[in-house]
Amino acid sequence: MSRVFLTMAMSLDGFITGPDDDADNPAGVSGMRLMDWLSTGDPGVSGEGDDATADDGGGGGERWRPADPVSRIVFDEMLATGAVITGRRTGDFAGYWGGDHHDGVEVFVPTHRAPSDNPYERVHFVTEGIAECVRRAKAAAGGRDVMMHGAYTAQEALKEGVLDGIELQLRPFLLGQGRRLFDRLPAEHVDLELVRTLEATDTLHLRYDVRRAS
């Protein structure tokens, strides 16, 4: 059965960007340190030496594959997903990965209003709510898992009960300021179960299942 999981790099004090994040600096001040568990993205500079290519997807392509063998496990699982859900802000900042997040999978964006112009045939704006967005992404994934980006989108998915898992790349530093992952959740308990811990160089990969209320 297709599983929807959020993946996010986070500092030890809970920040997913540094302060002053915007379209010109999506990770905020010092926030790019969060992504140091990945390769640099430069052609020929990946965990597989010369295997990186310049045309393998704007976001999750092989050229971003980490050098650390443990981090590669997590990265390869991300690339095995059959669809992507991204928040509008995250997608806008990333330029929708040039229309190809990885391997030509469909990308779904929950939004209140679709843009008048969408140049990307694989990017779909969904105005009927997060539950419908998840339904469409699962259908497109063809039985594979669905990867989610975006803090606000993840919070909405949690509220609606359509997020199955949370995968964190916990980084060993304190940002002190920035955007937190779970700032806007209501004052209600969301129970998680830690189901996997992988220790890589300077990164702790944590997998949680979301426990449904009985």
Secondary structure, 3 states (H helix, E strand, C coil): CCCEEEEEEEECCCEEECCCCECCECCCCCHHHHHCCCCCCCCCCECCECCCCCCCCCCCCHHHCCCCHHHHHHHHHHHCCCEEEECHHHHHHCHHHHHCCCCCCEEEEECCCCCCCCCCCCEEEECCCHHHHHHHHHHHHCCCCEEEECHHHHHHHHHHCCCCEEEEEEECCCCCCCEECCCCCCCCCCCEEEEEEEEECCEEEEEEEECCCC
